[in-house]
Amino acid sequence: MRAVLIEASDQKLSSGIGWISLGIGLALTLAPIGTAKFLGWERRERSARLVGVADLIIGTGLLISSRRSRWMLARAILNAVIGAIYARALADSTPRRKRLVGGLCFMIGLTANDYLLSRRLREAEASYNLTDIW
């Protein structure tokens, strides 16, 4: 009974993350200059747009796929890439250091969270034989 509740909450969480990814993806894709500036990524509009497109793809996958573990793993990998963007921005001289440090710390935590969620989803999918090969 407990495993079923955990699976249901993990499914809901992954759906929520999918919707958030779509929202962030839209912002980064449609308004890369303003969003990049808000994030502290000045002069990284191209990176912002690329992350936005990836977010749109991953968010859609999380919402429509029955194999969400793979999409959550992709989300964790994208978070690591975003963390690298924050780290690179920090290496450059910038007046928004606090925002960048906060963003980097947030992305480290989010990467770990999304990776662990992908593992839990993978275990649930394996128990229902939804995945052939991981």
N, CA and C of each residue as an Amber inpcrd file, in Angstrom:
protein
   402
   0.8280000  -1.1970000   0.0000000   0.0000000   0.0000000   0.0000000
   0.8680000   1.2550000   0.0000000   1.9030000   1.2630000   0.8320000
   2.7860000   2.4270000   0.9190000   3.4990000   2.6770000  -0.4040000
   3.9410000   1.6000000  -1.0810000   4.6320000   1.7560000  -2.3640000
   3.7190000   2.3890000  -3.4050000   2.4430000   2.0270000  -3.3920000
   1.4900000   2.6060000  -4.3420000   1.3230000   4.0990000  -4.0900000
   1.2640000   4.4970000  -2.8070000   1.1470000   5.9190000  -2.4750000
   2.3810000   6.6860000  -2.9140000   3.5550000   6.1000000  -2.6990000
   4.7930000   6.7540000  -3.1180000   4.8150000   6.9070000  -4.6340000
   4.4170000   5.8540000  -5.3520000   4.3900000   5.9300000  -6.8120000
   3.4460000   7.0300000  -7.2800000   2.2640000   7.1110000  -6.6850000
   1.2930000   8.1310000  -7.0810000   1.8350000   9.5320000  -6.8180000
   2.4750000   9.7340000  -5.6780000   3.0200000  11.0620000  -5.3830000
   4.1930000  11.3830000  -6.3110000   4.9950000  10.3930000  -6.6570000
   6.0890000  10.6210000  -7.5990000   5.5510000  10.9710000  -8.9840000
   4.4720000  10.3250000  -9.3920000   3.8520000  10.6380000 -10.6790000
   3.3190000  12.0730000 -10.6840000   2.6520000  12.4700000  -9.5900000
   2.1370000  13.8380000  -9.4970000   3.2770000  14.8460000  -9.4930000
   4.3430000  14.5290000  -8.7680000   5.4980000  15.4240000  -8.7150000
   6.1210000  15.5800000 -10.1000000   6.2720000  14.4790000 -10.8120000
   6.8570000  14.5690000 -12.1500000   5.9500000  15.3560000 -13.0950000
   4.6350000  15.2490000 -12.9250000   3.7170000  16.0620000 -13.7400000
   3.8850000  17.5430000 -13.4200000   3.9870000  17.8660000 -12.1380000
   4.2140000  19.2530000 -11.7370000   5.5000000  19.8010000 -12.3090000
   6.5450000  18.9880000 -12.2720000   7.8360000  19.4000000 -12.8330000
   7.7040000  19.5990000 -14.3450000   6.8850000  18.7640000 -14.9820000
   6.6370000  18.9220000 -16.4160000   6.0010000  20.2690000 -16.7340000
   4.9870000  20.6520000 -15.9530000   4.3340000  21.9460000 -16.1680000
   5.2850000  23.1100000 -15.9080000   6.0920000  22.9820000 -14.8560000
   7.0800000  24.0330000 -14.5620000   8.0870000  24.1350000 -15.6980000
   8.5370000  22.9920000 -16.2130000   9.4840000  22.9930000 -17.3310000
   8.8890000  23.6820000 -18.5540000   7.6150000  23.4250000 -18.8150000
   6.9720000  24.0960000 -19.9520000   6.9330000  25.6070000 -19.7450000
   6.5970000  26.0520000 -18.5480000   6.5500000  27.4840000 -18.2690000
   7.9070000  28.1480000 -18.3990000   8.9050000  27.5190000 -17.8200000
  10.2630000  28.0700000 -17.9140000  10.7420000  28.0220000 -19.3600000
  10.4370000  26.9380000 -20.0380000  10.8300000  26.8000000 -21.4380000
  10.2250000  27.8890000 -22.3110000   8.9500000  28.1880000 -22.0800000
   8.3100000  29.2700000 -22.8420000   8.9880000  30.6040000 -22.5730000
   9.2510000  30.8920000 -21.3080000   9.8950000  32.1700000 -20.9590000
  11.2680000  32.2860000 -21.5990000  12.0580000  31.2260000 -21.5020000
  13.4200000  31.2680000 -22.0450000  13.4340000  31.2990000 -23.5680000
  12.4550000  30.6670000 -24.1870000  12.4180000  30.6140000 -25.6500000
  11.8470000  31.8950000 -26.2460000  10.7660000  32.3950000 -25.6540000
  10.0940000  33.5590000 -26.2360000  10.6970000  34.8870000 -25.7940000
  11.3210000  34.9250000 -24.6250000  11.9170000  36.1700000 -24.1270000
  13.3050000  35.8840000 -23.5570000  14.2350000  35.4230000 -24.3980000
  15.5380000  35.0170000 -23.8740000  16.3590000  36.1620000 -23.2800000
  16.2290000  37.3520000 -23.8160000  17.0310000  38.4670000 -23.3090000
  16.5800000  38.8540000 -21.9010000  15.2850000  39.0790000 -21.7290000
  14.7650000  39.4670000 -20.4190000  14.9230000  38.3670000 -19.3800000
  14.6500000  37.1280000 -19.7820000  14.7680000  36.0170000 -18.8330000
  16.2200000  35.7910000 -18.4430000  17.1160000  35.8540000 -19.4190000
  18.5390000  35.6860000 -19.1130000  19.0190000  36.7840000 -18.1730000
  18.5760000  37.9960000 -18.4010000  18.9590000  39.1030000 -17.5200000
  18.4280000  38.8800000 -16.1110000  17.1760000  38.4370000 -15.9960000
  16.5780000  38.1530000 -14.6860000  17.3800000  37.0790000 -13.9420000
  17.8420000  36.0580000 -14.6700000  18.5960000  34.9680000 -14.0500000
  20.0460000  35.3480000 -13.7400000  20.4950000  36.4730000 -14.2750000
  21.8790000  36.8770000 -14.0760000  22.8030000  36.3660000 -15.1740000
  22.2040000  35.9120000 -16.2610000  22.9620000  35.3430000 -17.3810000
  23.1940000  36.3770000 -18.4780000  23.5780000  37.5820000 -18.1560000
  23.7880000  38.6060000 -19.1740000  24.7160000  38.0780000 -20.2700000
  24.4010000  38.4530000 -21.4890000  25.1590000  38.0550000 -22.6810000
  25.1090000  36.5440000 -22.9240000  24.1060000  35.8810000 -22.4040000
  23.9590000  34.4350000 -22.6260000  22.5590000  34.1110000 -23.1650000
  22.0610000  34.9780000 -24.0260000  20.7150000  34.8080000 -24.5610000
  20.6060000  33.5360000 -25.3990000  21.6510000  33.2150000 -26.1290000
  21.6300000  32.0030000 -26.9510000  21.5370000  30.7590000 -26.0690000
  22.2900000  30.7540000 -24.9900000  22.2090000  29.6370000 -24.0370000
  20.8180000  29.5570000 -23.4210000  20.2510000  30.7140000 -23.1060000
  18.9050000  30.7540000 -22.5210000  17.8880000  30.1550000 -23.4850000
  17.9660000  30.5230000 -24.7330000  17.0200000  29.9860000 -25.7160000
  17.2070000  28.4800000 -25.8930000  18.4400000  28.0050000 -25.8980000
  18.7020000  26.5700000 -26.0330000  18.1400000  25.7950000 -24.8350000
  18.3680000  26.3130000 -23.6350000  17.8140000  25.6940000 -22.4320000
  16.2930000  25.7200000 -22.4980000  15.7250000  26.8050000 -23.0140000
  14.2780000  26.9150000 -23.1410000  13.6970000  25.8500000 -24.0520000
  14.3320000  25.6300000 -25.1910000  13.8570000  24.6010000 -26.1150000
  13.9590000  23.2220000 -25.4570000  15.0730000  22.9640000 -24.7840000
  15.2290000  21.6850000 -24.0800000  14.1600000  21.5200000 -23.0080000
  13.8570000  22.5900000 -22.2900000  12.8060000  22.5520000 -21.2660000
  11.4440000  22.2330000 -21.8750000  11.1540000  22.8100000 -23.0180000
   9.8780000  22.5280000 -23.6850000   9.7690000  21.0500000 -24.0680000
  10.8480000  20.4880000 -24.5780000  10.8540000  19.0750000 -24.9690000
  10.7130000  18.1800000 -23.7420000  11.5010000  18.4540000 -22.7120000
  11.4670000  17.6310000 -21.4970000  10.1200000  17.7650000 -20.7850000
   9.6020000  18.9780000 -20.6920000   8.3030000  19.1810000 -20.0520000
   7.1990000  18.4130000 -20.7560000   7.2110000  18.4520000 -22.0760000
   6.2190000  17.7020000 -22.8480000   6.3780000  16.2030000 -22.6030000
   7.6050000  15.7330000 -22.6100000   7.8520000  14.3100000 -22.3500000
   7.3550000  13.8850000 -20.9810000   7.5770000  14.7180000 -19.9810000
   7.1140000  14.3920000 -18.6310000   5.5920000  14.3160000 -18.5520000
   4.9170000  15.1000000 -19.3520000   3.4530000  15.1340000 -19.2890000
   2.7790000  14.0430000 -20.1150000   3.4100000  13.5830000 -21.1920000
   2.7140000  12.6320000 -22.0660000   3.2880000  11.2230000 -22.0610000
   4.4750000  11.0450000 -21.5320000   5.1150000   9.7370000 -21.5980000
   4.7120000   8.8310000 -20.4370000   4.6500000   7.5430000 -20.7060000
   4.4360000   6.5710000 -19.6300000   5.7660000   6.1650000 -19.0130000
   6.8570000   6.5560000 -19.6360000   8.2060000   6.2600000 -19.1230000
   8.8490000   7.5590000 -18.6270000   8.3150000   8.0740000 -17.5630000
   8.7630000   9.3720000 -17.0570000  10.1600000   9.3420000 -16.4660000
  10.6460000   8.1980000 -16.0720000  11.9740000   8.1380000 -15.4540000
  13.0430000   8.6660000 -16.3990000  12.9120000   8.3500000 -17.6600000
  13.9070000   8.8150000 -18.6410000  13.8480000  10.3290000 -18.8040000
  12.6420000  10.8690000 -18.7730000  12.4860000  12.3170000 -18.8990000
  12.9850000  13.0290000 -17.6460000  12.7880000  12.4070000 -16.4810000
  13.3090000  13.0150000 -15.2470000  14.8330000  12.9800000 -15.2370000
  15.4130000  11.9220000 -15.7810000  16.8710000  11.8760000 -15.8890000
  17.3560000  12.9770000 -16.8290000  16.6510000  13.1700000 -17.9370000
  16.9940000  14.2640000 -18.8600000  16.8710000  15.6070000 -18.1590000
  15.8530000  15.7510000 -17.3170000  15.6590000  16.9930000 -16.5500000
  16.8480000  17.2110000 -15.6000000  17.3040000  16.1400000 -14.9480000
  18.4540000  16.2560000 -14.0430000  19.7110000  16.6680000 -14.8130000
  19.8980000  16.1010000 -15.9890000  21.0620000  16.4500000 -16.8110000
  20.9720000  17.9090000 -17.2550000  19.7780000  18.3480000 -17.6570000
  19.6120000  19.7530000 -18.0420000  19.8870000  20.6720000 -16.8550000
  19.4580000  20.2770000 -15.6650000  19.7560000  21.0790000 -14.4690000
  21.2570000  21.2060000 -14.2540000  21.9960000  20.1300000 -14.5070000
  23.4610000  20.1860000 -14.3740000  24.0470000  21.1680000 -15.3950000
  23.5000000  21.1730000 -16.6120000  23.9500000  22.1240000 -17.6400000
  23.6440000  23.5550000 -17.1960000  22.4520000  23.7600000 -16.6500000
  22.0910000  25.0980000 -16.1540000  23.0260000  25.5120000 -15.0190000
  23.3700000  24.5690000 -14.1560000  24.3420000  24.8380000 -13.0960000
  25.6790000  25.2720000 -13.6630000  26.0830000  24.6360000 -14.7610000
  27.3440000  25.0100000 -15.4130000  27.2540000  26.4280000 -15.9860000
  26.0900000  26.8010000 -16.4870000  25.9100000  28.1720000 -16.9900000
  26.0610000  29.1670000 -15.8420000  25.4510000  28.8400000 -14.6990000
  25.6090000  29.7050000 -13.5230000  27.0830000  29.7830000 -13.0970000
  27.7680000  28.6550000 -13.0800000  29.1780000  28.6440000 -12.6720000
  30.0300000  29.4740000 -13.6280000  29.7630000  29.3590000 -14.9190000
  30.5050000  30.1330000 -15.9090000  30.2280000  31.6290000 -15.7490000
  28.9620000  31.9630000 -15.4930000  28.6150000  33.3720000 -15.2870000
  29.3070000  33.9100000 -14.0330000  29.4290000  33.0670000 -13.0150000
  30.1270000  33.4840000 -11.7870000  31.6090000  33.7210000 -12.0400000
  32.1860000  32.9270000 -12.9400000  33.6040000  33.0790000 -13.2460000
  33.8880000  34.4140000 -13.9180000  32.8970000  34.9220000 -14.6560000
  33.0240000  36.2470000 -15.2670000  32.7390000  37.2940000 -14.1980000
  33.3060000  38.4330000 -14.3340000  32.9920000  39.5160000 -13.3950000
  31.5750000  39.9840000 -13.6620000  30.7830000  39.9890000 -12.6280000
  29.3900000  40.3970000 -12.7860000  28.8790000  41.0240000 -11.4970000
  27.9890000  41.9980000 -11.6000000  27.4460000  42.6230000 -10.3910000
  26.3650000  41.7640000  -9.7120000  25.9030000  40.7120000 -10.3420000
  24.8100000  39.8960000  -9.8020000  25.3180000  38.6150000  -9.1510000
  26.3760000  38.7130000  -8.4050000  26.9930000  37.5180000  -7.8160000
  26.0510000  36.7750000  -6.8710000  25.3160000  37.4930000  -6.0350000
  24.4090000  36.8270000  -5.0870000  23.3500000  36.0200000  -5.8220000
  22.8020000  36.5910000  -6.8700000  21.7820000  35.8850000  -7.6670000
  22.3830000  34.6400000  -8.3170000  23.6010000  34.7610000  -8.8110000
  24.2540000  33.6330000  -9.4640000  24.6090000  32.5360000  -8.4610000
  25.1080000  32.9130000  -7.2990000  25.4220000  31.9170000  -6.2650000
  24.1500000  31.2000000  -5.8310000  23.0810000  31.9570000  -5.6290000
  21.7980000  31.3560000  -5.2610000  21.2960000  30.4080000  -6.3370000
  21.3970000  30.8230000  -7.5890000  20.9710000  29.9770000  -8.7020000
  21.7820000  28.7100000  -8.8050000  23.0920000  28.8340000  -8.6180000
  23.9610000  27.6550000  -8.6780000  23.6220000  26.6750000  -7.5550000
  23.4630000  27.1670000  -6.3560000  23.1050000  26.2960000  -5.2240000
  21.7540000  25.6260000  -5.4520000  20.8010000  26.3930000  -5.9490000
  19.4790000  25.8500000  -6.2400000  19.5680000  24.7400000  -7.2830000
  20.3600000  24.9450000  -8.3240000  20.4760000  23.9520000  -9.3890000
  21.1700000  22.6810000  -8.8920000  22.1160000  22.8180000  -7.9870000
  22.7660000  21.6230000  -7.4200000  21.7320000  20.7840000  -6.6790000
  20.9280000  21.4310000  -5.8450000  19.8850000  20.7080000  -5.1120000
  18.8350000  20.1190000  -6.0330000  18.4330000  20.8920000  -7.0340000
  17.4140000  20.4310000  -7.9700000  17.9150000  19.2600000  -8.8180000
  19.1720000  19.3010000  -9.1990000  19.7510000  18.1980000  -9.9670000
  19.6940000  16.9090000  -9.1590000  20.1020000  16.9760000  -7.9020000
  20.0720000  15.7850000  -7.0430000  18.6340000  15.2940000  -6.8540000
  17.7120000  16.2150000  -6.6030000  16.3060000  15.8440000  -6.4070000
  15.7340000  15.1660000  -7.6530000  15.9700000  15.7520000  -8.8130000
  15.4120000  15.1860000 -10.0410000  16.0440000  13.8480000 -10.3800000
  17.3330000  13.6880000 -10.0920000  17.9720000  12.3920000 -10.3290000
  17.3640000  11.3250000  -9.4190000  17.1900000  11.6380000  -8.1450000
  16.5970000  10.6680000  -7.2250000  15.1590000  10.3330000  -7.6160000
  14.4120000  11.3260000  -8.0710000  13.0490000  11.0620000  -8.5340000
  13.0710000  10.1640000  -9.7640000  14.0290000  10.3700000 -10.6520000
  14.1220000   9.5120000 -11.8430000  14.3890000   8.0660000 -11.4450000
  15.1880000   7.8770000 -10.4010000  15.4550000   6.5080000  -9.9180000
  14.1990000   5.8650000  -9.3390000  13.4370000   6.6240000  -8.5480000
  12.1990000   6.0760000  -7.9710000  11.1940000   5.7460000  -9.0630000
  11.0840000   6.6130000 -10.0660000  10.1720000   6.3460000 -11.1720000
  10.6210000   5.1200000 -11.9660000  11.9150000   4.9820000 -12.1350000
  12.4570000   3.8170000 -12.8530000  12.0950000   2.5250000 -12.1410000
  12.2200000   2.5210000 -10.8160000  11.8630000   1.3310000 -10.0440000
  10.3750000   1.0140000 -10.1820000   9.5400000   2.0430000 -10.1580000
   8.0980000   1.8430000 -10.3130000   7.7800000   1.3110000 -11.7100000
   8.4310000   1.8660000 -12.7240000   8.1970000   1.4030000 -14.0930000
   8.6440000  -0.0380000 -14.2800000   9.7590000  -0.3910000 -13.6620000
  10.2570000  -1.7640000 -13.7690000   9.2750000  -2.7440000 -13.1350000
   8.6360000  -2.3420000 -12.0490000   7.6920000  -3.2350000 -11.3960000
   6.4370000  -3.4460000 -12.2510000   6.1600000  -2.5190000 -13.1590000
   5.0170000  -2.6560000 -14.0590000   5.4520000  -3.0450000 -15.4740000
   6.7450000  -3.3910000 -15.6170000   7.3060000  -3.8020000 -16.9100000
   7.0870000  -2.7690000 -17.9980000   7.1860000  -1.5100000 -17.6520000
   7.0300000  -0.4510000 -18.6430000   8.3320000  -0.1620000 -19.3760000
   9.4410000  -0.5610000 -18.8050000  10.7200000  -0.3140000 -19.4660000
  11.3450000  -1.6380000 -19.8550000  11.8610000  -1.7000000 -21.0600000
  12.5420000  -2.9050000 -21.5190000  14.0070000  -2.8350000 -21.1250000
  14.6440000  -1.7660000 -21.5640000  16.0730000  -1.5820000 -21.3030000
  16.2640000  -0.1980000 -20.7170000  17.0050000  -0.0990000 -19.6960000
  17.2910000   1.2160000 -19.1000000  18.5460000   1.6860000 -19.6680000
